[in-house]
Amino acid sequence: MLTINEIFHSIQGESSRAGQLCVFVRLTACDLRCSWCDTPYAFHEGRKMSVDEVVEAVAAHGTTLVEITGGEPLLQEDVYPLMERLLAGGRTVMLETGGHRPIARVPAAVVKIVDIKCPGSGESDKNDWSNLDRLAPHDELKFVIQDRADYDFACEVIATRDLGARAAGVLLSPVHGVLDPKTLSEWMLADRLPARLQLQLHKFIWHPDTRGV
């Protein structure tokens, strides 16, 4: 049994698949409290659904790309059979995870988007660095950047841990409404940073506070 915050059909707003149609399965609960979190409603709100019910709800949208997100989805044990069932149904499955929970049990075919917490989040001491050794070639790494200190942290991690060789992409995402994307772009250009600027596309299409998109 899973506790589901929401299931909805929208445009993928992040990752290298930004712009694609996607079904989002948002699980309830998170054991982090990032300063810039934009989904605090997922900490507690939710309803119980079986794996079968979730798979049926996803199938009803008729879209092959599915993202499992949260909250922190790896807190719920039944997320693993859910991912297996979605893969068995021929879907491309993405997992958005905070980077502090081990990803060793995630099915190999799942595209993992692993967040590396920067100091501005208030949770950088929770990073599970051993996850870097568990990445598959199709996985991606994400830094949410609040300020110059976060950017400098990301640059150091990218360089010292050779992130470009570990994953399909390294994504730098400015905190929406806090750090101007132009500023982050200029920093990246000046440093010729081997990473990709990521904007939360859905927050430009809809109002940033809109839920279910």
DACOR-V679389 format. One record per helix or strand of 3 or more residues. SS is the DSSP state (2 for helix, 1 for strand). FROM is the first residue (numbers start at 1). TO is the last residue. If there is no record, write none. Layout:
SS&FROM&TO / SS&FROM&TO
This chain:
1&2&11 / 1&21&27 / 2&40&43 / 1&47&49 / 2&51&59 / 1&65&69 / 2&73&75 / 2&79&88 / 1&92&97 / 1&111&115 / 2&119&121 / 2&124&126 / 2&129&134 / 1&140&145 / 2&148&160 / 2&163&165 / 1&169&174 / 2&181&191 / 1&196&198 / 2&201&205
